[in-house]
């Protein structure tokens, strides 16, 4: 850590303005600058967290003057700012501090002009002693730009200097190691800030706070009390115009190797001895070093991959398959979904699996970390409690437990205790880069990745990539757009008696005609009671004549209802519901319902169904009306 620069505020101390400095952005005319970096700096300016002695110097190939660059960013900030309202004074303050010089990355003279401009804007101010060089460029230019920066004297600038490197940091272990060697040939480790924007999210940082500031769970934070951990990052969008990049990358490189392993480290690392950046980063690195490196056999047994085919978006409109996306090879073997089981071989976690999954073009957008505790013992032994960290889009922490229902009978019901950021803190939505830029100006590397952490992450993921490359998939595409993902992902956990936790947003449930008019309290009750079930094609979900006391909601897929004589009575699809008639009338199933395609269902057990109807008589009337229509 650079001497003389303050770290993050400790305990209850409020944040103060960052240290004076000059932020030079190489690649300043690109999307990253206008969509994320300038909006983040604008947010810091609005909150009074940038010093008076501060400047931004942009460099890119586009031929612009400083005035033209300011005008361009003035237009873009109106589109991409994240505040509830636009603060003209704060933007004017920041805009006056924007400067620009044009230059090709391979032109030595461009770096001389950049250095001279940085010197000019910082002259006579405290900003002159603190220079940040942000590489907002394609990784293929990293080595070239670093050599040119060194040749132009940037590594010998007076005062403090740091270089900020965006992901992806390498495409495999070999390239990441080579990139680290290239950086370390010109910069000291403490001058290199490898950025992962996930670490700028408040809820990811809250993992750290939760672990260290709340001793309630400390005695339970081990494999003796926790059955397993799930870390999921799902997206509803496909590659949508990024096919050229994504087809060379895939979800393991894009998400698991960096974002998900960062979250794994925060959840499972040993509590550091202090909040010193080196102590925190040592703890994270030791955790990744303890993760068992998968063998080829382990990859085949505990890692599955998928690629989306044609399907439907959440709004019901058609969605193309991955191989139909622009700039994607028609026979592409790139994975757009991956689910992995990892093992941490240390005293705290030995024997407890960690399940990671991420994918594109799925049924909902969400990033969640689930800590599944083991079942209890005794007369009220039930399934274990859940501790859930909701990272995005809804930010919060939730504990799922059982409570006694009101009334004379001793009945248990699922309940939730939830802390939501939006309900607790009056804060404007950020880009995720605010705290990272603030920390970089202050010379605090806590939230940035060190060489050992990056390379440890690649050592974990490299056998997965190598094994998959050696055995090209034959079943791609293997999940339709808009679904929960490949059926093999459910089987990955099912063989050990576990299942993925699918967190159903209330808004999704409200789209179903059966629940459209339901009050919020009923929707909350249903969200806690519904269980996910991934069903392979050909499965008989219910059979005629069975006394099956369950109600089913079809999230994705097609099923057919067949009479006992074999007559097809009709088909069911996304958003449909079946089973309420047998429950309401307490009669055997009148038809067999069979999955025509892989289906994602939500299941409500009979006892929960009866309890909910007793609590919400209006819902029973609606169910009976729909049942009468169906009859």
N, C-alpha and C positions, 0 to 999 in steps of 0.2 A: 504494500500500500504506500502511495506517495506520502512522504513526510509533510506535515504542516497542513494537510487537507482534512477537513472534518468528515466523519462518516455519517450514517443516518442518525436521526435523533433517537436517543434511547428513552425507554420507558414512555412517559406521557409527554415528552418534549415536542413542541410543535415544529414543523419544518420551517426553515428560514430560506432566504434567497440563496441560490447556488453560488459557488465561487465564481469570480469574474473569469472570463475566458473567451476565446475565439473558436467557434465550431466551423470547421471547413468540411463541406460535403462534396465529395467527388462523385459525380453522377447526379448533380443537383437538378437536372431538368427532367428526371424520371418520375415514375409513379410513386415510389417510396417517399420521395420528398414532399410531393403535393398532397398525398393521401394520409401520410402518417407523421413524418418528421415535423413539417411546418405546423400542422394542427396540434401536435404535442407541445411544441415550443409556444404556440399561441395560448394553449391551456395553462402552461407554466406562467406566462406573462399575465394572464387574467388573474391568477392566484397570487401574484406578487412573488413568484419563486425564481425569477431571473434577475440578475444584478444589473445596475446601470451600465457597468463596464462589460458589455457583452456584444458580440457581433457574430453574424453568420456569413461565411464566404463560400459561395457555390462555384463549382467548376464542372463543366460538361462540354461535349462536342458542339452543342447547339450554339450558334453565333448570336449572343445576346449581350446587350449592355447591362449595367447594374439597374438602370431605370427600367429597361424592358423586363428584366427578371422580376423586379418588384411588382410591376404591373401584372405580369403573368400570375404570380403567387397571390396577388390581391384578388384576382378573379377566382382562383382555385379555392382559396380559403373559405369563400362563401358557400362552396359546394361541399367541402369536406370537414368543416369544423364540427365539433361534437357538443358544443354548448347548447343550452336551451335557447339562448338568444345571443346575437352577435354583439361583441363589445368593440365598437369602432376605435375607441381610445387605446385599448390594449393592442389592437392590430396595428394602428398607426405607430405606436411605440416600437413594435417589433419590426415593422416594415422599414423604418428608418435605419435599422441595423442590418439590413440585407445587402450583400454585395455579390458581384459575379465577375468571373473571367472565363472566357472561352478557351478550350484547348483539347487537343487529341491526347489520349493516354500514352501514346508512344512517342510524343514530342517532348524532348527534354526542356525546350524553351517554355512550354506550358507550365511546367512545375516551377520554373524561375519566376514567371509572372504570378503564380499562385502564392509563392513564398513572399514576394514583394508586397502583394496586396494584403496578406495576413499581417505582415510587419506594419504596413501603413495604417490599417484600421485599429491596430492595437497600440500604436505608438502613443506614449504619454499616459497610458491607462494601466490599471492592474490586469487587464485582459492579456497584455503582452506576455505574461509569464505562464500562461495556461492555454495550450493549443491542443485541440481535439481534431483528429483527421478521421472522418466517417466515410468508409468505403461503401457507398450505396450503388454498387456496380455488380455486374455478373462475376461470379467466382473465377471464371476463366481469366480475368484481368488482374486478379489479386497479386500474383507473383510479379508481373510486369510493373504494376503501379508501385509496389513496395520497393523494388529496385530503383525505380525512377525517383521516388521520394527520398530514398537514402542518398542517391547521387546528387540531388538538389539541396541536400543539407538539412532536411526536415528532422532527421534523427539526432541532429546536433543543435536544434533550436534552443535558445536560452529558456530557462524555467522548466516547467513540467510539460510533458507531451505524451499523448496517448493515441493509439490507433484503434478504431472501432470497426470490427469486421462482422458483416451480416452473414446469416446462414443462407444456403446450405454450406456447411464447413466440411468440404470434401464430399466425394461421392462413394467412397469406401475407405477402409482402413489405410490402404497404401497412399491414396491421394490426400487424406487428412493428415497423415504423418508427414508427407512431403510439404504440405502447406504450412504445417507447424514449423518445420525446419526452415522454410523460406522466411517466415515471419521472424523467427528467433535469430536468423542471421543478421537482421537489421534492427530488431527491437528487443528490449528486455521483457521477460514474462510479465512483470508488473505494468508494462506499458501497453499490453495487448488486451483489448476488451472485446471478447467474442460475445455477440449479442444474441439472445433468444427472447423474442418478444413475449413468449408465454410467461417469462419471469417478471414481466411488467404488470401482469394481471393481478388485481387486488386479491382475488380469491386464491391464487397460487401463493402469493406472499403470506396470506392468512394461514396456510398450512404450517408455515414456520412459526407464526405467532401462536397458533393452536397448540402445537407441540410443546413450545417452550414456556408459554405464559399461563397455561391451564394445567395444573398438576392432577386434575380429576382423573384423566385417562392414563397417566404415566404408569401406574402399576399393571394396567391391562394391555400396554403397547408391546406385545410380544406374541410369539407363536403359541404360547400356552393358552391365551385367551382369544386370539383372533384366528378364524378358520381360513380366510383368504382375503386378498385385496384385489379389487377390479379397478382398472383405469381405462376409461373409454373416452374417445374423441370422435364424434360422428358428425357428418355433414350431409345436408340435403342436396347441395349442389354437386354437379359433376365437374369435369375439368374446364368446361365453358371457356374455350378460347386459349387455354394454356396447354393444349395437347403437345406442342413441340417440346415444352419443358417437362411436362409430367411423364411423357412416354419414355424419357430417359431417367426418370427418377423413381416413381412408384411411392406407395404409402409408407413403406418402411423407412426409406430415406427422408421423405417429406415430413413425417410425423413421429414415428416411433423412436428413431435414433436420437432425436433431440427433445421435442416437447414432452413425450410420455416418459422418457427416462429422467428428465428433470423433475417431473412430478413424483416419480418413483423414489428419487433420492430424497426429496423433502418428506415424503411419508415415512420412509423406512430408515433414514440415516440415524446414527447415534446422536443424541443431543450434544452439540459442541460445548466445549468448556467455557467459551465466551462468545460474544457477538463480533469479535475481531474477524475481518474478512477471511484471513488465512485459516482460522479455526473452523469457520463455516464451510469453506471450500474443501478443507481437508476431510471433514465429515462426509460431505457429498461424494468425494472421490473414493474414500474408503468403502462406501456403500456399493458403488458400482464395481469396485474391485472384488467385492464379495459375491457378486452375481455369478452364478455358474455359467461358464461358456457352453452354449449348446453344442452337442455333437450332431453329426449328420443324422444319426438315428433319432435323437431327441427332436430335431427339427421335423422329421417325418411324423413323429407321434404327437408333438405338442405345439406345432405351429401350422396354421392353415392360412391359405390365401384365397382371394376372390377377385373377380372382375365383374362389373355391372353390365347387364344387357339392357335391351329396351324395356321400358316400364312406364311408370307415371310419377310425376312430381307431386309434392304434398297437396297442391291445388287441384289435382286431377288431370292436368294437361299431360299429353304424351311427353316422355323423356327418351332421348336417344341412348343407345348402348355406347359403351366406351369406345369400341372399335368404329363407331359411326361418327365420333367427334372429329372436328377439324384437326389436321396434322397428326393424327394417330394412325399407326399402321393397321391395315385391315386384319392382320393376324397377330396383333400385339399380344405378348405374354406379360405385359406390365400389370402388377397387382394394384388394384384400387381399394382393396380391403385386406387387412391382416389381423389375425388374432394369435397371440403368443402366450405360452405359459413359461414364466421364468422362476428361478429358485435362488434365494439368497442364502448362501452357506456361511452364516455366522451364528453366534450363540443366541441372538435375539430372535432370528427368523427361521432357523433351520427347520425344515419340514413343512413350512407354510408356503403354498404357491401364490404367485402374483400373476394375474391375468391382464394382459394389455390388448386393446383392440382399437382400430381406427379404420374408417372407410368413407368413401365418397358416395353420393347419390343414394343415401339411406333415408329412412322414414322420418327422421327428425334431426335437428341440429342440437348438439349438446355435448358438453365435456363434464364428466362426473368422475369422482373417485369414491369408491364404495369400500368401506371397511366392514366386512362381515364377521361379527363375533360368533363364537361357538355357542351351541345350545347349552342351556342351563341344566340343572339336575333338580330332583325333588318332585313334589306333587304337581307343580305348575310348569314342569319342563316343557319348553316350546322351542321353536326355531330361534336362532340367535338374533340379537338386535343388529340394526344397521346404523352405521355412522356414514353420512353422505356429504361430501363436499361438492357443491354445485359450482362449477367454474364459470361456465357460460352456456347459454345467454343469460339465464337466471343465476344470480350470484348469491350464495348463501351456504349455510351449514345446517344439516337436518339430522335428527336422531329419530329412528323409527323403533317404536317399542309397543308393548301391550299394556292396556289399561282396563280396569273394570268398567263395564257399562253401567250407566245409571239404572237403578231399579233394585228390587229385593233379591233377584236371582244373581248368583255369582257367575257372570259371563265376561269373557275377555274379548277385547276388540282392538284391532290395530289402530294405533294413534301416532301422531307425529309431533315432534317439537322442532321448530324451525326458526332460524335466524336469517333474515333477508337483509342484504346490504341496502336495498332501496328503501326498506322500512325503518332502518336504523340510522343511516348516515345521509346527510343532505350534501351529496357530492355530485358534481357533473360527470357525465360519462366521458371517459378518456379513450385514447387510442391504444394504451398499453406501453407507449414509449416514454411517457412523462417521467416516471420514476427512474427509468434507465438513463435518460439524458441528464437528469438532475444528478444522479449518482456519478455518472462519468465526469461531469464538470467538477464534482467534489473529489474526484479521485478515489471513489469507493468501489472496489471491484466485487463486492459481495454477490451481486446478481449477475455476474458475468462468468463465462466458463473458462476454466484453466486448461492447459494442454493435457494434463493427466486425465481430467474428466472427459474431454472430447474423445481421446483415444480409447479410454476404457469403454465408452459407449459404442464405439465402432467395433471393438473386439467382441462385444456381446452380439451385435447385429450381423457382423460379417459372415459367420457360418450359416445364418438364415439365408442371406443373399446368395452365398455360394451354392448351398444345397438346392435352392430353387432354380438357380441358373443351370445346374447340372441335370435337373429333371423338369423340363418344360411342362407346363400344365396342359392337359388334354381336354379338360372340361370347361374351359373359359368360353363365354361368360357363364358364371354359375350363380348369379343372383340378379333378380330384376331390379331396375332402378325404382326407388321408393320403398323397398322392403327393409327388413332388419339386417340383411346380409346373407351370406351363404349358410345353408343348413349345417355344413360341417362345423361352423363356429359353435352352434348349440351342442353338437355332439362332443366337441372338445371338452366342455365342462360336464356334460351329462354323464360321462363314463365314471366320474367320481362323485356323482350325486349332487352336483352343483348346477347352477344356471346363471345366465347373465341377468342382471337387474336392468329392466327397461323402465325408465322413469317417464311416465305418461304425463305430458303437460295438460293442464286443465283445458287449454284452448283446443287441443287435438280431440279430446273427448267430447267437447261441446259441439264439434262438427257432426257428430253422429246424430241422426234424427231422433233416436231413442232418448238422447240426453240433452238435446238442443235447448229445451226450456228449463233444465234443471237448475236449481239455485246453487250458488257457490259452495255451500256447506255440503250438499249432496255430491257435487263433483269432487270435492276434497275427500269425501268418504270413499267414493268409487276409486279414485286414484290410488288410495292405500290398499284397497281390497282386490283389485284386478291383478291377475298373475299372467305373465307372458308365456306363450307356448308356440314354438316353431314346429310346424307340422310338415313332413315330407309329402310329396305328391303320392297319391294312392292310399293314404292313411284314412281309415274310417274314424272320423272324429267322434261320432255317436252312432249307435246301431238301433234299428227299429226294435221295439220291444223292451229295450233296456230302461231301467229306472235310474236315469242319469241326471242327477240334480246339479246341473251346471248351465250357466248362460255364457254364450260366446259372442264376442265382437270381432269382426273380421277387419284387421288392420290392412292386410295386403294379401291378395291371392284370389283364387276362384275355387268354389266348392259346388257340388251338386247334391240335391236332395232326391233320394230314390225310395219309392214305395216298396213294401214287402214283396210285391209281385214283379219288381224290376222296373216299373214305370218311372221315368225321370220326371219328377214333379217341378223342378226348376233349378236355377243356379243362384249362387250367392257370391257377392264380390265385395270390394273395398267399402267399408262403412256399414255393411249389413250386420244384422244381429240375429241369432237364432238360439232357441232353447228356452226362451221365456214362457212359451205356452205350456211345455211339460211341467215347468216349475209352478206356474200359476194354478194350473188345473190338477197338479199332483197326479199325473198320468204317465204311462210308459211312452217312450219316444215313438212317434207315429211314422218316422222315416229314418233311413240311414243317411247321414251326411258325410260325404267323402271328398277329400281334397283332390281337385283336378290338377292343381299346380302346387308348388311349395307355398305354404300359407303361414302368415304370422297372425296369431290369434291372441286376444285377451280373454281370460277365463274368470268368471265370477262363480265361486262355489255356492251351493244351495244354502247353507247356513248364513253366509254373508248376505246373500240375496234376500232371504227372509228377514234378516235383521234390518236391512236398508229399507225394505218395503214397510216394515212396522214403524220405522222412524219417519218415513216420508210417504204418507198416504197418497199424496198427489201423484207421486211416481208410480204407485201401484195402479192408479186409474189410467195413466198413460200406457203402461205396459199392457193392461187388459184391452185397451182400445186397439193397440197395434196387434195384439194376439188375435182379437176378433177379426180384424182385417185380413190377417194371414190365413185364418181358417176359411 
